[in-house]
């Protein structure tokens, strides 16, 4: 039974050794160990705080990037709409100018046709007047000669004239 129950002397020396070890560890080892643990805890705490602030900053940057991207898209859409409006205005102005020019050309052509028509009518009237004067002149010359030959001559002249 001696093996199971320790002696009083052994217990005393074990307790004394434990207390001396505890004192030496408390005096020399616990402070550096606690300081290193505290430093490590602060380092971990600072790292977590830095990670959290970095994460928040990343969220803020992401939000800023999204806002800039949205603004750029809106600006692009506005530029496209503006360009389309300008295109429509330019096309409309070009069509209007082309229509105006076409109207001017048509009006000028109508005036030229009318002028040519009037010139042709005047020329035709002049030719008819000249022919009438020639016929009258010839009739008068023949009338002075004799009447039956004058009628014959008038018929011949009328047949010889081209009424084109």
Wavefront OBJ file of the C-alpha trace (Angstrom):
o trace
v 0.000 0.000 0.000
v 2.892 2.196 0.226
v 2.790 2.592 -3.449
v -0.628 4.158 -3.520
v -0.277 6.606 -0.581
v 2.626 9.052 -0.697
v 4.565 10.026 2.383
v 4.265 13.348 4.174
v 7.854 14.317 3.349
v 7.314 13.699 -0.321
v 4.176 15.833 -0.303
v 5.987 18.625 1.533
v 8.903 18.682 -0.915
v 6.614 18.472 -3.943
v 4.496 21.359 -2.639
v 7.606 23.389 -1.826
v 9.081 22.710 -5.266
v 5.777 23.596 -6.899
v 5.566 26.877 -4.968
v 9.193 27.779 -5.812
v 8.529 26.930 -9.463
v 5.356 29.005 -9.320
v 7.241 31.946 -7.760
v 10.112 31.739 -10.299
v 7.655 31.431 -13.187
v 5.563 34.302 -11.789
v 8.635 36.483 -11.288
v 10.451 35.789 -14.560
v 8.270 33.883 -17.037
v 4.649 34.986 -16.569
v 5.263 38.680 -17.315
v 7.072 38.075 -20.638
v 4.556 35.369 -21.610
v 1.599 37.625 -20.717
v 3.226 40.566 -22.488
v 3.811 38.518 -25.617
v 0.229 37.194 -25.435
v -1.061 40.739 -24.947
v 1.088 41.989 -27.853
v -0.160 39.152 -30.016
v -3.744 39.873 -28.998
v -3.282 43.552 -29.879
v -1.657 42.598 -33.183
v -4.544 40.278 -34.006
v -7.046 42.929 -32.918
v -5.303 45.556 -35.053
v -5.167 43.156 -37.995
v -8.890 42.433 -37.634
v -9.654 46.152 -37.389
v -7.459 46.822 -40.434
v -9.141 43.996 -42.325
v -12.559 45.358 -41.381
v -11.635 48.917 -42.397
v -10.097 47.597 -45.627
v -13.270 45.627 -46.301
v -15.388 48.715 -45.690
v -13.083 50.752 -47.890
v -13.372 48.095 -50.612
v -17.175 48.256 -50.313
v -16.999 52.045 -50.574
v -14.664 51.840 -53.584
v -16.948 49.275 -55.192
v -19.943 51.552 -54.618
v -17.970 54.497 -56.020
v -16.949 52.426 -59.045
v -20.551 51.379 -59.621
v -21.668 55.010 -59.326
v -18.970 56.097 -61.795
v -19.928 53.285 -64.135
v -23.601 54.245 -63.904
v -22.714 57.888 -64.535
v -20.554 56.899 -67.516
v -23.405 54.794 -68.938
v -25.851 57.658 -68.501
v -23.416 60.054 -70.155
v -22.900 57.591 -73.010
v -26.666 57.222 -73.444
v -27.077 60.992 -73.386
v -24.338 61.410 -76.009
v -25.979 58.750 -78.183
v -29.394 60.419 -77.847
v -27.848 63.790 -78.661
v -26.078 62.347 -81.701
v -29.323 60.752 -82.904
v -31.174 64.053 -82.510
v -28.425 65.853 -84.413
v -28.582 63.217 -87.131
v -32.351 63.623 -87.411
v -32.016 67.426 -87.600
v -29.283 67.214 -90.254
v -31.241 64.671 -92.300
v -34.389 66.775 -91.995
v -32.534 69.927 -93.061
v -30.933 68.070 -95.976
v -34.329 66.754 -97.091
v -35.836 70.190 -96.788
v -32.990 71.747 -98.799
v -33.272 69.021 -101.417
v -37.042 69.530 -101.653
v -36.600 73.304 -101.936
v -33.934 72.858 -104.612
v -36.124 70.365 -106.470
v -39.061 72.796 -106.318
v -36.842 75.575 -107.675
v -35.614 73.343 -110.507
v -39.176 72.276 -111.361
v -40.394 75.879 -111.297
v -37.467 76.961 -113.469
v -38.225 74.132 -115.925
v -41.888 75.159 -116.036
v -40.905 78.763 -116.708
v -38.506 77.637 -119.465
v -41.203 75.443 -121.006
v -43.698 78.309 -120.847
v -41.161 80.697 -122.390
v -40.329 78.207 -125.161
v -44.035 77.649 -125.770
v -44.668 81.376 -126.009
v -41.667 81.768 -128.334
v -42.947 78.937 -130.532
v -46.446 80.472 -130.636
v -45.013 83.886 -131.523
v -42.782 82.316 -134.188
v -45.759 80.417 -135.600
v -47.847 83.600 -135.646
v -45.044 85.438 -137.389
v -44.712 82.699 -139.993
v -48.489 82.664 -140.504
v -48.484 86.437 -140.893
v -45.650 86.250 -143.424
v -47.441 83.499 -145.352
v -50.661 85.476 -145.270
v -48.862 88.561 -146.538
v -47.169 86.537 -149.320
v -50.460 84.960 -150.350
v -52.234 88.313 -150.227
v -49.449 89.894 -152.220
v -49.596 87.209 -154.873
v -53.415 87.350 -154.931
v -53.380 91.092 -155.370
v -50.864 90.834 -158.215
v -52.982 88.217 -159.941
v -56.215 90.003 -159.201
v -55.049 92.832 -161.248
v -54.543 90.411 -164.140
v -57.759 88.354 -164.343
v -60.197 86.641 -161.987
v -60.330 83.030 -163.264
v -56.583 82.703 -163.341
v -56.452 84.271 -159.871
v -58.726 81.564 -158.425
v -56.703 78.880 -160.093
v -53.492 80.368 -158.719
v -54.951 80.627 -155.177
v -55.955 76.972 -155.247
v -52.476 75.984 -156.379
v -50.832 78.021 -153.643
v -53.034 76.540 -150.976
v -52.182 73.028 -152.135
v -48.462 73.779 -152.155
v -48.388 75.120 -148.587
v -47.350 72.698 -145.857
v -49.474 72.997 -142.739
v -47.285 71.022 -140.403
l 1 2 3 4 5 6 7 8 9 10 11 12 13 14 15 16 17 18 19 20 21 22 23 24 25 26 27 28 29 30 31 32 33 34 35 36 37 38 39 40 41 42 43 44 45 46 47 48 49 50 51 52 53 54 55 56 57 58 59 60 61 62 63 64 65 66 67 68 69 70 71 72 73 74 75 76 77 78 79 80 81 82 83 84 85 86 87 88 89 90 91 92 93 94 95 96 97 98 99 100 101 102 103 104 105 106 107 108 109 110 111 112 113 114 115 116 117 118 119 120 121 122 123 124 125 126 127 128 129 130 131 132 133 134 135 136 137 138 139 140 141 142 143 144 145 146 147 148 149 150 151 152 153 154 155 156 157 158 159 160 161 162 163 164
